[in-house]
Amino acid sequence: MRLQFEKGECEMLFVIYMVLGYWAVGRTLYRNYAMFGSMTSIVCKKLVVGVMLGWILIPIAIIRAILGR
């Protein structure tokens, strides 16, 4: 069985994945760090890391949020 997505659905899922990845990076990797630089460079760095490592960071961040850590 293969999932079939329309063009708009696939783009919406990717935007949701990007937002969740950005959130997860802030909750896991950059949790106790003070980041210096321009706002653009910080956001871009977190977005890239979130998209690349979101598949592992999103579940970890959700588990931490549920457990309260």
Secondary structure as the mmCIF struct_conf table of DSSP 4:
data_model
#
loop_
_struct_conf.conf_type_id
_struct_conf.id
_struct_conf.beg_label_comp_id
_struct_conf.beg_label_asym_id
_struct_conf.beg_label_seq_id
_struct_conf.end_label_comp_id
_struct_conf.end_label_asym_id
_struct_conf.end_label_seq_id
HELX_RH_AL_P HELX_RH_AL_P1 LYS A 7 ARG A 27
TURN_TY1_P TURN_TY1_P1 THR A 28 ASN A 32
BEND BEND1 GLY A 37 GLY A 37
HELX_RH_AL_P HELX_RH_AL_P2 MET A 39 LEU A 67
TURN_TY1_P TURN_TY1_P2 GLY A 68 GLY A 68
#
